[in-house]
Amino acid sequence: MLTLLKLLKDGRFHSGQALGAALGISRSAVWKQLQHLEADLGLSVHKVRGKGYQLAKPLLLLDVAQICANGLCEWPVHVFDSIDSTNAEALRSIERGVQAPFLVLAERQIAGRGRRGRKWVSPFADNLYHSLVLRIDGGMRQIEGLSLVVGLAVMHALRDMGIAEAALKWPNDVLVGDKKIAGILLELVGDPADVCHVVLGVGINVNMRSTDEVDQQWTSMSLESGRDFDRNELVARLGAKLQQYLALHHEAGFAAIQSEWERFHLWQGRAVSLIAGVNRIDGVVMGIDHQGALRLKVDGVEKTFSGGELSLRLRDDS
Ligand code: BTN
């Protein structure tokens, strides 16, 4: 089915006969595969008598050679047409002994993972599903604030590509205004005090223009700019930003990044509720500490909070 898609991706008309000949299958088998393309991948195919078949819009698929041509050649890149989750595949690869660093990308995820057990909506060829695997052997300091560092790198990559309003929400959401454009999920295996591997999972809404599956306010690069983006260029730009910020974090720790992160924090000084499972703490955001923990003023007293299961909401009186 995906071989057929690769023949159609130029957005031109292709006759059933030519497609059948290229694939070594009958015209009716081509027809069946086209129906699957529409049903399984949510793609729209125009069918015109006498002309053949044409994708409603051309597809720019992920391509390792293009990613390297755009400047990111250092990391081995594994691209999947369809996978449960790039984070899950990254964890399986670590288990199999694949040497880090490496990058796992997919055109779609059928079980994309979000934070706090949520699903991450991952339609085919629209967005970026990106898991970078690093080996960490510098102890806990190399992990402190790491997800915030990744958020900062993602935000800068988006700004480089013209999404000038991209900004941060603690701990690691990237927003435009009050709408989410990217999310980050870190997963760790091994002993963080000794040697471990960390999977830096990044999902960016790139060319997605509509979905009724996302249960929070969202936007995408194309909705913000009115144009479509080449995801191969985005992977390379994100790679460059990750290399820059991960190196700084490695050399100087999170403290070297703290004040820059705060400058881009949308909710500095805002009245928020911190949600931890069924518990809720109301306070005012003061900033973050040198390890990336949230500093909140609660009933006049400063308190710090950290942990992957926490999330922030704006209060009505903020
Ligand atoms: C969030 O809830 O904000 C985090 C979303 C993280 C989604 C990305 S997409 C690539 C990687 N693979 C996954 O299954 N999840 C992360």
Residues whose N, C-alpha, C, O or C-beta is under 5 A from the ligand:
A	BS01	BTN	S85 T86 N87 A111 G112 R113 G114 R115 W120 L128 Y129 H130 G183 I184 L185 G201 V202 G203
